[in-house]
Amino acid sequence: MEGVVNAMGELFGETYRGRRVLVTGHTGFKGSWLSLWLAELGAEVAGYSLAPATEPSHWNLLGLPVRSVEGDILDAALLERAVADFQPEIVFHLAAQPLVRESYRIPALTFATNVTGSVNVYEACRKAGSVRAVVSITTDKVYRNREWEWGYRENDPFGGHDPYSASKASAEIATDSYRDSFWPNAKFGTTHRTLLATARAGNVVGGGDWAADRLVPDFVRAASRGEALTVRNPNSTRPWQHVLEPLGAYLLLGSKLFQGDASCAEGWNVGPEDEGVVPVSKVVERLQAAWPDVRASWQPDPDAPHEANLLKLDIAKIRARLGWRPVWNSATTFARTAEWYRRYYETGEVRSREQLREYAQAAVDAGALA
C-alpha cells in the first residue's frame, strides 16, 4: 500500500496539493470520482451540484470531507455566491443533463442546463477573480456523426441529431466565444489570467454509477435481482473507458492550464485505444467474465429514439502534446467495473479508493500522467 500511496504523489507535479478546486456536478458519477481523486491529491475541494439523483449514490457512499453546496447551475445568483465565497483557483465543470434518451423527454431543459448552465459557470468564474484554470467537460457526441469508421478529430465540425448532442455542441461554441471574448490565449498574463479548455470523452464505466438508462448500471441492477437485461442494440459500438481514464486527462489538462500553458486552452478528445471501441455484445462478455450474474436478452426496439450506432474519437492530439494515454485496456476496465459492483452487492464494500490507488500506480508505471 505504501508504494501505491507514493504513486499518487507523483502525479501532476503536485499541482493540486493545497489548491482550492471547485467541481460542478460533484454528486454525480464522474464528479464524485473526481472529487475523491482531488481529495487524495491534497486539494481543498468544494462542490456545487444538485442533490444526488440516485439511491444508492456514489457521492454519499464516499463520505468525502468536501464543502458541498446544493444548487442548480441555472440558478446564476446562487452559483455566483458559491464561487465568490470559495474563491477557487481551478474549476472543473461537469454539471449537465447527461442522458441522450432523457434529452428527448426534456429537450428545453437539456439545452438550458448544458448551454446556459455552462455560461453561468463561466460568468461566476469571471466575477470571482480567483480562477486561473477552467476545464469544461462536454462529450464525444459534439461531432456531426457520419457513422464512419474513423475517429473524429478536434477540428471536425460540431453537430447533433438528438437534443443532448446538439446541446453539448452548442456548449462548445459558447465556450469558444467566452475564450475568444474574455480569456483570449494571446492575451493571457496581460489582460487576464484565466485559461479555459474543453474535454470530450466517450462512454465511461466504473463502479458507483446508478443512473437510469445507462448500459452498465442497467446490467448491474438486473444482475443484483438475478434477472437478464433486455438490450435494444447489441451491435451499437462505442469507445468505452474506465471513468478514471478521462478524469486523469482532465486533471492533467487542469494542471497544464494552472501552470500557465496557454497552448492547452482549447478542445481535447479523450478516449480509449482502438481495442476499447467495442459493441454492446462484447461489453456483456467482459462483464460476465468477472461477474457471471450479468446476463442479457436481445430484443430490438423499432420505436426507440435515434441513437448513433458507431462513434469513436481520434486521441492523437492529447497523446502527442500532453503525453496522456489510456492506462487500463478494455478487459481490465470491465473487470474492475464488474468487481466493484459485485463486491458492493455481495458485501456492501465500496472499493473506490483501492481502485483509484491501483490506477494511480499503473499510471505512474506507464508514465501516462506526468
C-alpha positions in Angstrom: 0.0 0.0 0.0 2.9 2.4 0.7 4.1 2.2 -2.9 0.6 2.9 -4.2 0.2 5.9 -1.9 3.5 7.2 -3.0 2.4 6.8 -6.6 -0.4 9.3 -6.0 2.2 12.0 -5.1 4.0 11.5 -8.4 1.0 12.6 -10.4 0.5 16.1 -12.0 3.6 17.6 -10.4 1.7 18.1 -7.1 -0.2 20.9 -8.8 -3.3 20.2 -6.7 -1.8 20.0 -3.2 -3.3 22.8 -1.1 -5.1 24.3 -4.1 -8.8 25.4 -3.9 -10.6 23.4 -6.6 -14.3 23.6 -7.4 -16.2 20.7 -9.1 -19.6 21.4 -10.5 -21.7 18.2 -10.7 -19.7 16.7 -7.8 -22.6 14.5 -6.6 -22.8 12.7 -10.0 -20.9 9.6 -11.1 -17.8 11.3 -12.7 -18.0 14.2 -10.3 -17.8 12.0 -7.2 -14.8 10.1 -8.6 -13.1 13.3 -9.5 -13.7 14.8 -6.0 -12.3 11.6 -4.5 -9.1 11.9 -6.6 -8.7 15.6 -5.8 -9.0 14.9 -2.1 -6.4 12.1 -2.4 -4.1 14.6 -4.2 -4.4 17.0 -1.2 -6.6 19.6 -2.8 -9.2 21.7 -0.8 -12.3 20.7 -2.7 -15.7 22.3 -3.0 -18.7 21.1 -5.0 -21.7 22.7 -6.5 -24.5 20.4 -7.7 -28.0 19.2 -7.4 -28.6 16.5 -4.8 -27.6 13.0 -5.8 -30.0 11.7 -8.4 -29.9 8.1 -7.4 -30.1 5.8 -4.4 -27.6 4.3 -3.8 -25.3 7.3 -4.5 -21.6 7.0 -5.0 -21.2 10.5 -3.6 -23.0 9.6 -0.4 -21.1 6.3 -0.1 -17.7 8.0 -0.3 -18.4 10.5 2.6 -15.7 12.9 1.4 -14.7 15.9 3.5 -15.8 18.3 0.8 -17.6 21.7 1.1 -20.8 20.9 -0.7 -23.3 23.5 -2.0 -26.6 22.0 -3.3 -27.9 24.1 -6.2 -28.7 24.2 -9.9 -26.3 25.8 -12.3 -29.3 27.5 -13.8 -29.6 29.5 -10.5 -27.0 32.1 -11.5 -27.2 34.1 -8.3 -26.6 31.1 -6.0 -23.8 29.8 -8.2 -22.1 33.2 -8.2 -22.3 33.4 -4.4 -20.9 29.9 -4.0 -18.0 30.6 -6.3 -17.3 34.0 -4.7 -17.4 32.5 -1.2 -14.9 29.7 -2.1 -12.6 31.7 -4.4 -11.5 28.6 -6.4 -8.2 28.6 -8.3 -9.2 25.7 -10.5 -12.7 24.8 -11.7 -13.9 21.5 -13.3 -17.3 22.0 -14.8 -19.1 18.6 -15.1 -22.7 19.6 -14.1 -25.0 18.7 -17.0 -28.1 16.8 -18.2 -26.0 13.9 -19.5 -28.5 11.4 -20.9 -29.4 11.1 -24.6 -32.8 9.4 -24.2 -33.7 11.8 -21.4 -33.0 14.7 -23.7 -35.9 13.6 -26.0 -38.2 13.9 -23.0 -36.9 17.2 -21.7 -35.2 19.0 -24.6 -35.7 22.5 -23.4 -34.2 21.8 -20.0 -31.4 19.9 -21.6 -30.4 22.9 -23.7 -30.8 25.3 -20.8 -28.7 23.2 -18.5 -25.9 22.3 -20.9 -25.6 25.7 -22.6 -27.0 28.4 -20.3 -25.7 26.5 -17.3 -22.2 26.5 -18.8 -22.4 30.2 -19.4 -23.5 30.7 -15.8 -20.4 28.9 -14.6 -18.1 31.0 -16.8 -19.7 34.2 -15.6 -19.3 33.1 -12.0 -15.6 32.4 -12.6 -15.2 35.8 -14.4 -16.7 37.7 -11.4 -14.8 35.8 -8.7 -11.4 36.9 -9.9 -9.6 34.0 -8.4 -9.9 31.4 -11.1 -6.8 30.6 -13.1 -7.9 27.4 -14.9 -11.3 26.1 -16.1 -11.8 22.6 -17.6 -15.3 22.2 -19.1 -16.4 18.7 -19.8 -18.6 18.0 -22.9 -18.8 14.7 -24.8 -17.6 12.8 -27.8 -21.1 13.4 -29.2 -20.4 17.0 -30.0 -19.2 16.0 -33.5 -21.6 15.7 -36.5 -21.8 11.9 -36.6 -21.4 10.4 -40.1 -21.3 6.9 -38.8 -17.9 6.3 -40.3 -15.1 4.0 -39.0 -12.6 6.8 -38.5 -12.2 8.7 -35.2 -13.3 12.3 -35.0 -10.6 14.9 -34.6 -10.8 18.1 -32.7 -11.1 20.2 -35.9 -14.1 18.2 -37.2 -17.4 20.1 -37.4 -19.8 20.1 -34.5 -23.4 18.8 -34.8 -26.0 16.8 -33.0 -29.0 14.8 -34.1 -30.5 14.4 -30.6 -31.1 17.3 -28.1 -28.3 16.1 -25.8 -25.6 16.0 -28.6 -26.8 19.3 -30.0 -26.8 21.0 -26.6 -23.2 19.9 -25.9 -22.1 21.0 -29.4 -23.7 24.4 -28.6 -21.9 24.5 -25.3 -18.6 24.1 -27.1 -19.5 27.1 -29.3 -20.4 29.1 -26.2 -17.1 28.1 -24.7 -15.1 29.2 -27.8 -17.0 32.6 -27.5 -16.0 33.1 -23.9 -12.4 32.1 -24.5 -12.2 34.5 -27.6 -14.1 37.3 -25.9 -12.9 37.3 -22.3 -10.0 34.9 -21.9 -8.1 35.0 -25.2 -5.0 32.9 -25.2 -2.9 35.5 -26.9 -3.6 38.0 -24.1 -3.0 35.6 -21.2 -0.9 37.3 -18.5 -1.7 40.8 -19.7 -5.4 41.5 -19.8 -6.5 38.3 -17.9 -5.1 35.3 -16.0 -7.6 32.6 -16.8 -7.3 29.7 -19.2 -10.3 27.7 -20.4 -10.3 24.3 -22.1 -12.9 21.7 -23.0 -12.5 17.9 -22.8 -14.6 15.5 -25.0 -14.8 12.0 -23.6 -16.7 8.9 -24.7 -18.7 6.4 -22.8 -17.3 5.9 -19.3 -17.9 3.0 -17.0 -16.9 2.1 -13.4 -18.3 1.4 -10.0 -20.8 3.7 -8.4 -22.9 4.7 -11.4 -26.6 4.0 -10.9 -28.0 6.5 -13.5 -31.1 5.4 -15.3 -30.9 4.3 -19.0 -27.2 3.6 -19.0 -25.9 0.3 -20.1 -23.7 -0.9 -17.3 -25.9 0.4 -14.4 -28.9 -1.3 -16.1 -26.9 -4.5 -16.3 -25.8 -4.4 -12.6 -29.3 -3.6 -11.4 -30.6 -6.6 -13.3 -27.8 -8.8 -12.1 -28.4 -7.8 -8.4 -32.0 -9.0 -8.9 -31.0 -12.2 -10.7 -32.5 -11.0 -14.0 -31.3 -10.7 -17.5 -31.3 -7.2 -19.1 -33.2 -6.7 -22.4 -30.8 -4.9 -24.8 -32.0 -2.9 -27.8 -29.0 -3.0 -30.0 -26.1 -5.5 -29.4 -24.2 -4.1 -32.3 -24.1 -0.5 -31.1 -20.4 0.4 -30.9 -18.9 3.0 -28.5 -15.4 4.0 -27.2 -15.7 2.5 -23.7 -13.2 3.5 -21.0 -13.0 3.4 -17.2 -14.1 6.6 -15.5 -10.6 7.1 -14.2 -9.2 7.4 -17.7 -10.8 10.7 -18.7 -10.6 12.0 -15.1 -6.8 11.6 -15.3 -6.8 13.5 -18.6 -8.9 16.3 -17.0 -6.6 16.6 -14.1 -3.5 16.7 -16.4 -5.1 19.3 -18.5 -6.1 21.4 -15.4 -2.5 21.2 -14.2 -1.2 22.5 -17.5 -3.7 25.4 -17.5 -2.9 26.3 -13.9 0.8 26.3 -14.8 0.0 28.9 -17.4 0.4 26.9 -20.6 -2.0 28.8 -22.9 -1.4 26.4 -25.8 -3.6 23.9 -23.8 -6.6 26.2 -23.7 -8.6 24.6 -26.5 -10.7 21.4 -27.1 -9.3 17.9 -26.4 -10.5 14.4 -27.3 -10.1 11.8 -24.6 -10.8 8.1 -25.4 -9.6 4.6 -25.4 -7.3 2.8 -27.8 -9.0 1.1 -30.8 -9.3 -2.1 -28.8 -11.7 -0.3 -26.4 -14.1 0.6 -29.2 -16.4 -2.4 -29.0 -20.1 -3.3 -29.5 -22.5 -3.9 -26.6 -22.3 -7.6 -27.1 -18.6 -7.5 -26.2 -19.3 -5.4 -23.2 -21.7 -8.1 -21.9 -19.0 -10.8 -22.4 -16.4 -8.8 -20.5 -18.7 -8.0 -17.6 -19.7 -11.7 -17.4 -16.1 -12.8 -17.1 -15.9 -11.0 -13.7 -19.5 -11.4 -12.6 -21.4 -14.3 -14.1 -24.7 -13.0 -12.9 -24.6 -10.4 -15.7 -27.0 -11.7 -18.4 -28.6 -10.2 -21.5 -31.5 -10.9 -23.8 -31.5 -9.3 -27.2 -34.7 -7.5 -28.3 -34.5 -4.6 -30.8 -36.9 -1.8 -30.2 -38.1 -0.3 -33.6 -39.8 2.6 -31.8 -36.7 3.7 -29.8 -35.5 7.3 -30.5 -32.4 7.7 -32.7 -29.0 6.9 -31.2 -25.8 6.6 -33.2 -24.6 3.1 -34.0 -20.9 3.9 -34.4 -18.8 6.7 -32.8 -15.1 6.9 -32.0 -12.6 9.6 -31.3 -9.1 10.2 -32.5 -6.9 10.8 -29.5 -3.6 11.5 -31.4 -3.5 15.2 -30.2 -3.6 14.6 -26.5 -1.1 11.7 -26.8 1.3 13.8 -28.8 1.1 17.1 -27.0 0.3 16.2 -23.4 1.7 12.7 -23.2 -1.6 11.3 -22.0 -2.6 7.8 -23.0 -5.0 5.2 -21.7 -3.8 3.0 -18.8 -6.3 0.2 -18.4 -7.3 -1.8 -21.5 -10.8 -2.9 -22.2 -10.6 -6.2 -20.4 -9.2 -4.5 -17.2 -11.8 -1.7 -17.5 -14.8 -4.1 -17.4 -13.2 -6.4 -14.9 -12.6 -3.6 -12.4 -16.2 -2.3 -13.1 -17.8 -5.7 -12.5 -15.6 -6.4 -9.5 -16.7 -3.1 -7.9 -20.4 -3.8 -8.2 -20.1 -7.4 -7.3 -18.3 -6.6 -4.1 -20.8 -3.8 -3.3 -23.8 -6.0 -3.8 -22.3 -9.1 -2.0 -20.6 -7.4 0.9 -21.5 -3.7 0.9 -17.9 -2.7 0.4 -17.0 0.4 -1.6 -13.7 -0.2 -3.4 -13.3 3.2 -5.0 -10.2 4.3 -3.0 -8.5 1.0 -3.6 -9.2 1.1 -7.3 -8.1 4.7 -7.6 -4.8 3.8 -6.0 -4.3 0.8 -8.2 -4.9 3.0 -11.2 -2.5 5.7 -10.0 0.2 3.1 -9.6 -0.5 1.8 -13.1 -0.4 5.3 -14.5 2.9 6.1 -12.9 4.4 2.8 -14.1 3.2 3.6 -17.7 4.3 7.3 -17.5 0.9 8.3 -18.6 0.1 11.2 -16.2 3.4 13.0 -15.7 
